[in-house]
Amino acid sequence: MLALTRLGRIAIILLVAWLLQALARRVIRAFHHRMSQRTSAPEELRRIRTVGTVFSYFATVVVLLVAGTAILNELGISVAPILATAGVAGVAIGFGAQSLVKDYFTGLVLLIEDQISEGDVVEILGKAGEVEEITLRYVRLRDGDGYVHFIPNGEIKTVSNRTRGHAYAMIDAAIQGHQYVEPACAAMRDIGAAMRKDEKYGPKILAELEIFGVERWELWGIGLRCRLKVLPFERDSVRREFTRRLIEEFDRREIKSP
């Protein structure tokens, strides 16, 4: 009879834990929906989604810890000795746990300061890729080759975010001699103006073309550089299209490249 009573209490604990989990998910979904209605900016939406994921993870850990403690009590296992043992063991493993605490603290700072959000393209510790997941423990990146990198937050010293606000499409061109400098710059200006009027690429470009002029002077010829201010995720597509049009324009104007 006593065993059945304990099983009943354990079942109630598990039911309450499940209800609390469902309630936490509902509250987080309501938070996400309410905050999403206040903004339409993609960066803010990604940040809201990231914070919601972390809150969900935190709520799950808390509910499981409380439910596990309650179940141990029902099984007649005293929690006090376990906690005492954990305290003694904590002194022994304290140095090993420092990195874990550092990971969680750094992860919290990353979220509060909005340095990284899911969907951003970043470079961390020499690894570049799209942020697929960010937790208090690690950042998960997928690079251009499809490889997945798990980076502990505690190891992060510098974050290079390539998709925050805007980006620059840098275009380099090479010509044979100085007589082609002005014609090449004129070709760049014409292509920049044409792309701004283009139905497909115009909305991706945020400002007029900037021409830096001569960037390099080598034995093989002269290097020119220009750039376009573009939407964060459109840098490569705009750069490729500009380069394709520039090659055709150089051929049309008989501007020789090395």
DRENBA-184678 format. One record per residue (C-alpha): residue number from 0; z, x, y. Coordinates in steps of 0.25 Angstrom, whole numbers, m for minus. Last residue first. Example, Ala and Ser with C-alpha at 12.3 -4.5 7.8 and 13.67 -1.06 7.14 Angstrom:
# residues 2
atom seq: 1&up: 29&east: 55&north: m4
atom seq: 0&up: 31&east: 49&north: m18
END
This chain:
# residues 258
atom seq: 257&up: m269&east: 186&north: 166
atom seq: 256&up: m272&east: 173&north: 173
atom seq: 255&up: m285&east: 170&north: 181
atom seq: 254&up: m286&east: 159&north: 191
atom seq: 253&up: m300&east: 153&north: 189
atom seq: 252&up: m296&east: 140&north: 197
atom seq: 251&up: m298&east: 131&north: 185
atom seq: 250&up: m292&east: 141&north: 175
atom seq: 249&up: m280&east: 142&north: 183
atom seq: 248&up: m279&east: 127&north: 184
atom seq: 247&up: m280&east: 126&north: 169
atom seq: 246&up: m269&east: 136&north: 167
atom seq: 245&up: m260&east: 129&north: 178
atom seq: 244&up: m262&east: 115&north: 171
atom seq: 243&up: m256&east: 121&north: 158
atom seq: 242&up: m245&east: 128&north: 166
atom seq: 241&up: m241&east: 115&north: 173
atom seq: 240&up: m241&east: 107&north: 161
atom seq: 239&up: m232&east: 117&north: 153
atom seq: 238&up: m223&east: 119&north: 165
atom seq: 237&up: m221&east: 103&north: 166
atom seq: 236&up: m218&east: 102&north: 152
atom seq: 235&up: m208&east: 113&north: 151
atom seq: 234&up: m200&east: 109&north: 163
atom seq: 233&up: m200&east: 94&north: 160
atom seq: 232&up: m186&east: 92&north: 155
atom seq: 231&up: m179&east: 95&north: 168
atom seq: 230&up: m188&east: 88&north: 177
atom seq: 229&up: m197&east: 97&north: 185
atom seq: 228&up: m197&east: 108&north: 197
atom seq: 227&up: m210&east: 115&north: 195
atom seq: 226&up: m212&east: 130&north: 195
atom seq: 225&up: m221&east: 141&north: 200
atom seq: 224&up: m224&east: 156&north: 195
atom seq: 223&up: m235&east: 166&north: 196
atom seq: 222&up: m237&east: 178&north: 188
atom seq: 221&up: m247&east: 189&north: 192
atom seq: 220&up: m256&east: 198&north: 183
atom seq: 219&up: m255&east: 206&north: 171
atom seq: 218&up: m249&east: 218&north: 178
atom seq: 217&up: m238&east: 210&north: 183
atom seq: 216&up: m235&east: 202&north: 196
atom seq: 215&up: m224&east: 191&north: 193
atom seq: 214&up: m219&east: 178&north: 200
atom seq: 213&up: m230&east: 176&north: 210
atom seq: 212&up: m229&east: 163&north: 216
atom seq: 211&up: m216&east: 154&north: 216
atom seq: 210&up: m224&east: 141&north: 216
atom seq: 209&up: m215&east: 129&north: 217
atom seq: 208&up: m222&east: 116&north: 212
atom seq: 207&up: m217&east: 103&north: 219
atom seq: 206&up: m205&east: 96&north: 214
atom seq: 205&up: m199&east: 87&north: 203
atom seq: 204&up: m210&east: 88&north: 192
atom seq: 203&up: m208&east: 79&north: 180
atom seq: 202&up: m213&east: 66&north: 187
atom seq: 201&up: m226&east: 73&north: 190
atom seq: 200&up: m229&east: 78&north: 176
atom seq: 199&up: m234&east: 65&north: 170
atom seq: 198&up: m240&east: 58&north: 182
atom seq: 197&up: m246&east: 71&north: 188
atom seq: 196&up: m244&east: 72&north: 203
atom seq: 195&up: m233&east: 83&north: 202
atom seq: 194&up: m242&east: 90&north: 192
atom seq: 193&up: m254&east: 90&north: 202
atom seq: 192&up: m245&east: 96&north: 212
atom seq: 191&up: m240&east: 107&north: 203
atom seq: 190&up: m254&east: 110&north: 198
atom seq: 189&up: m259&east: 112&north: 212
atom seq: 188&up: m248&east: 121&north: 216
atom seq: 187&up: m250&east: 129&north: 204
atom seq: 186&up: m265&east: 131&north: 206
atom seq: 185&up: m262&east: 135&north: 221
atom seq: 184&up: m253&east: 146&north: 215
atom seq: 183&up: m264&east: 151&north: 206
atom seq: 182&up: m274&east: 151&north: 217
atom seq: 181&up: m264&east: 159&north: 226
atom seq: 180&up: m260&east: 169&north: 215
atom seq: 179&up: m275&east: 171&north: 210
atom seq: 178&up: m279&east: 183&north: 219
atom seq: 177&up: m266&east: 190&north: 215
atom seq: 176&up: m271&east: 193&north: 200
atom seq: 175&up: m271&east: 188&north: 186
atom seq: 174&up: m263&east: 176&north: 186
atom seq: 173&up: m251&east: 171&north: 178
atom seq: 172&up: m243&east: 158&north: 179
atom seq: 171&up: m229&east: 155&north: 178
atom seq: 170&up: m223&east: 140&north: 178
atom seq: 169&up: m209&east: 137&north: 179
atom seq: 168&up: m205&east: 122&north: 177
atom seq: 167&up: m192&east: 120&north: 184
atom seq: 166&up: m181&east: 111&north: 179
atom seq: 165&up: m173&east: 99&north: 185
atom seq: 164&up: m160&east: 92&north: 185
atom seq: 163&up: m154&east: 99&north: 173
atom seq: 162&up: m164&east: 102&north: 162
atom seq: 161&up: m163&east: 117&north: 160
atom seq: 160&up: m148&east: 119&north: 159
atom seq: 159&up: m144&east: 133&north: 157
atom seq: 158&up: m130&east: 133&north: 152
atom seq: 157&up: m121&east: 146&north: 153
atom seq: 156&up: m108&east: 150&north: 146
atom seq: 155&up: m109&east: 141&north: 134
atom seq: 154&up: m101&east: 147&north: 122
atom seq: 153&up: m90&east: 137&north: 123
atom seq: 152&up: m100&east: 125&north: 122
atom seq: 151&up: m104&east: 130&north: 108
atom seq: 150&up: m119&east: 130&north: 107
atom seq: 149&up: m126&east: 123&north: 95
atom seq: 148&up: m141&east: 126&north: 95
atom seq: 147&up: m152&east: 118&north: 88
atom seq: 146&up: m165&east: 124&north: 86
atom seq: 145&up: m177&east: 115&north: 89
atom seq: 144&up: m186&east: 126&north: 94
atom seq: 143&up: m185&east: 121&north: 108
atom seq: 142&up: m169&east: 122&north: 107
atom seq: 141&up: m159&east: 112&north: 103
atom seq: 140&up: m146&east: 113&north: 109
atom seq: 139&up: m132&east: 108&north: 105
atom seq: 138&up: m120&east: 111&north: 114
atom seq: 137&up: m107&east: 113&north: 108
atom seq: 136&up: m92&east: 108&north: 107
atom seq: 135&up: m90&east: 98&north: 118
atom seq: 134&up: m103&east: 92&north: 114
atom seq: 133&up: m117&east: 94&north: 119
atom seq: 132&up: m129&east: 89&north: 111
atom seq: 131&up: m144&east: 90&north: 111
atom seq: 130&up: m145&east: 100&north: 123
atom seq: 129&up: m160&east: 104&north: 123
atom seq: 128&up: m163&east: 119&north: 121
atom seq: 127&up: m160&east: 133&north: 126
atom seq: 126&up: m151&east: 143&north: 118
atom seq: 125&up: m148&east: 156&north: 125
atom seq: 124&up: m133&east: 153&north: 127
atom seq: 123&up: m136&east: 139&north: 133
atom seq: 122&up: m150&east: 135&north: 138
atom seq: 121&up: m151&east: 120&north: 141
atom seq: 120&up: m161&east: 108&north: 140
atom seq: 119&up: m153&east: 96&north: 143
atom seq: 118&up: m153&east: 84&north: 133
atom seq: 117&up: m138&east: 83&north: 131
atom seq: 116&up: m131&east: 87&north: 144
atom seq: 115&up: m127&east: 101&north: 149
atom seq: 114&up: m120&east: 106&north: 161
atom seq: 113&up: m114&east: 93&north: 165
atom seq: 112&up: m101&east: 99&north: 170
atom seq: 111&up: m92&east: 90&north: 162
atom seq: 110&up: m101&east: 91&north: 150
atom seq: 109&up: m102&east: 106&north: 150
atom seq: 108&up: m87&east: 107&north: 153
atom seq: 107&up: m83&east: 99&north: 141
atom seq: 106&up: m92&east: 108&north: 132
atom seq: 105&up: m85&east: 120&north: 138
atom seq: 104&up: m71&east: 115&north: 134
atom seq: 103&up: m76&east: 110&north: 121
atom seq: 102&up: m82&east: 124&north: 117
atom seq: 101&up: m70&east: 132&north: 123
atom seq: 100&up: m61&east: 124&north: 114
atom seq: 99&up: m69&east: 127&north: 102
atom seq: 98&up: m70&east: 142&north: 106
atom seq: 97&up: m55&east: 142&north: 108
atom seq: 96&up: m53&east: 136&north: 94
atom seq: 95&up: m54&east: 150&north: 87
atom seq: 94&up: m43&east: 156&north: 96
atom seq: 93&up: m34&east: 144&north: 93
atom seq: 92&up: m36&east: 145&north: 78
atom seq: 91&up: m23&east: 151&north: 75
atom seq: 90&up: m15&east: 144&north: 86
atom seq: 89&up: m22&east: 131&north: 82
atom seq: 88&up: m17&east: 133&north: 68
atom seq: 87&up: m3&east: 131&north: 73
atom seq: 86&up: m6&east: 119&north: 81
atom seq: 85&up: m15&east: 113&north: 70
atom seq: 84&up: m3&east: 115&north: 61
atom seq: 83&up: 5&east: 107&north: 70
atom seq: 82&up: m5&east: 97&north: 72
atom seq: 81&up: m6&east: 95&north: 57
atom seq: 80&up: 9&east: 95&north: 56
atom seq: 79&up: 9&east: 84&north: 66
atom seq: 78&up: m2&east: 76&north: 59
atom seq: 77&up: 6&east: 71&north: 47
atom seq: 76&up: m2&east: 67&north: 36
atom seq: 75&up: 3&east: 54&north: 31
atom seq: 74&up: m11&east: 48&north: 29
atom seq: 73&up: m9&east: 39&north: 40
atom seq: 72&up: m6&east: 50&north: 49
atom seq: 71&up: m18&east: 57&north: 45
atom seq: 70&up: m26&east: 45&north: 48
atom seq: 69&up: m20&east: 45&north: 62
atom seq: 68&up: m24&east: 59&north: 65
atom seq: 67&up: m38&east: 57&north: 60
atom seq: 66&up: m40&east: 45&north: 69
atom seq: 65&up: m35&east: 53&north: 81
atom seq: 64&up: m44&east: 64&north: 78
atom seq: 63&up: m56&east: 56&north: 75
atom seq: 62&up: m54&east: 48&north: 88
atom seq: 61&up: m53&east: 60&north: 96
atom seq: 60&up: m66&east: 67&north: 90
atom seq: 59&up: m74&east: 54&north: 91
atom seq: 58&up: m71&east: 52&north: 106
atom seq: 57&up: m74&east: 67&north: 109
atom seq: 56&up: m88&east: 66&north: 102
atom seq: 55&up: m91&east: 52&north: 110
atom seq: 54&up: m87&east: 59&north: 123
atom seq: 53&up: m96&east: 70&north: 120
atom seq: 52&up: m108&east: 61&north: 117
atom seq: 51&up: m105&east: 53&north: 130
atom seq: 50&up: m105&east: 66&north: 138
atom seq: 49&up: m118&east: 70&north: 133
atom seq: 48&up: m125&east: 56&north: 135
atom seq: 47&up: m119&east: 56&north: 149
atom seq: 46&up: m125&east: 70&north: 152
atom seq: 45&up: m138&east: 66&north: 146
atom seq: 44&up: m139&east: 53&north: 155
atom seq: 43&up: m135&east: 62&north: 168
atom seq: 42&up: m146&east: 71&north: 165
atom seq: 41&up: m156&east: 60&north: 163
atom seq: 40&up: m153&east: 54&north: 176
atom seq: 39&up: m153&east: 38&north: 175
atom seq: 38&up: m138&east: 37&north: 180
atom seq: 37&up: m128&east: 26&north: 181
atom seq: 36&up: m132&east: 18&north: 169
atom seq: 35&up: m130&east: 30&north: 160
atom seq: 34&up: m116&east: 31&north: 164
atom seq: 33&up: m113&east: 16&north: 159
atom seq: 32&up: m121&east: 18&north: 146
atom seq: 31&up: m114&east: 31&north: 142
atom seq: 30&up: m101&east: 26&north: 145
atom seq: 29&up: m103&east: 13&north: 137
atom seq: 28&up: m108&east: 22&north: 126
atom seq: 27&up: m96&east: 31&north: 127
atom seq: 26&up: m87&east: 18&north: 127
atom seq: 25&up: m94&east: 13&north: 114
atom seq: 24&up: m93&east: 26&north: 107
atom seq: 23&up: m78&east: 27&north: 110
atom seq: 22&up: m76&east: 13&north: 105
atom seq: 21&up: m84&east: 16&north: 92
atom seq: 20&up: m75&east: 28&north: 90
atom seq: 19&up: m62&east: 20&north: 93
atom seq: 18&up: m67&east: 9&north: 83
atom seq: 17&up: m69&east: 20&north: 73
atom seq: 16&up: m56&east: 26&north: 75
atom seq: 15&up: m49&east: 13&north: 75
atom seq: 14&up: m56&east: 10&north: 61
atom seq: 13&up: m52&east: 23&north: 56
atom seq: 12&up: m38&east: 21&north: 60
atom seq: 11&up: m38&east: 7&north: 54
atom seq: 10&up: m43&east: 13&north: 41
atom seq: 9&up: m32&east: 23&north: 41
atom seq: 8&up: m22&east: 12&north: 43
atom seq: 7&up: m28&east: 4&north: 31
atom seq: 6&up: m28&east: 16&north: 23
atom seq: 5&up: m13&east: 19&north: 26
atom seq: 4&up: m10&east: 4&north: 23
atom seq: 3&up: m17&east: 6&north: 10
atom seq: 2&up: m10&east: 18&north: 6
atom seq: 1&up: 4&east: 11&north: 9
atom seq: 0&up: 0&east: 0&north: 0
END
